[in-house]
Amino acid sequence: MPMFTHLLVPIDGSELSDRAAAASIELASKLGARITGFVAEPMPPLPTMGTNVQAYTRDAEEHLARTEAHARKVLHEFGEKARAAGVAYDGKFLRTDGVDEAIVKAADEFDCDLIVMVTHGRGAFGELLFGSHTKTVMSRSKRPLLVLH
């Protein structure tokens, strides 16, 4: 059985990602591993035809500030829980519209040997409607993936 030493845990601040954070802290504690929490925040929406440039710029700046504050808050809370459990932790965030690819690249960039994700368990119809980040990461990553349901 491989020994995992560095876990990548993508989170978004939802109740489901809180479960991933808690489970990864427990696992890391048992393995003596460290955790990198990862948040992928969306880019501002593109302007449409007839968009007021000044209003768009203001809205985009507000979006950037709001999403950065959200990412920092979520990562900080995860870090506090990890440190309280004696687990080494680092938090990273990225702006992207390609969440799945960002997770795969982050695991490579930060040299993580296990990705821990949670799935909604929507079933085939739900995945057809909403997609599945977990399935896409699983198909694109060469690294092991622990999926929590």
C-alpha angles and dihedrals in degrees: 000000000000119000112232117211105168124040125195110208116187110205137174104186095261125131089254093054089048086061090051090050093050094046092047092051090052092047094045090049091054093045098041087238131146127232134224110197112207131197123186110200122194123252117244112275115264118255118259130220110296095016114158104243095214093048091046092050091049092047092047092050090049090049091051093049093045095048093045091051090049093050093047092049094049093046092046092052091048090048093051091053092046094049091047087057091048094251121141109240141184127179127212134178135189136187112232144135090215103071096166095051091044090056092050092047092046091054089053096042095049092040094237116172097200133034115208115201138163125222129210091222092221095157128230096306093048091049090050090054101037105018126225123260089190094056092046093049089047091054095046105038126083090199125090115266125208108203119200119199 
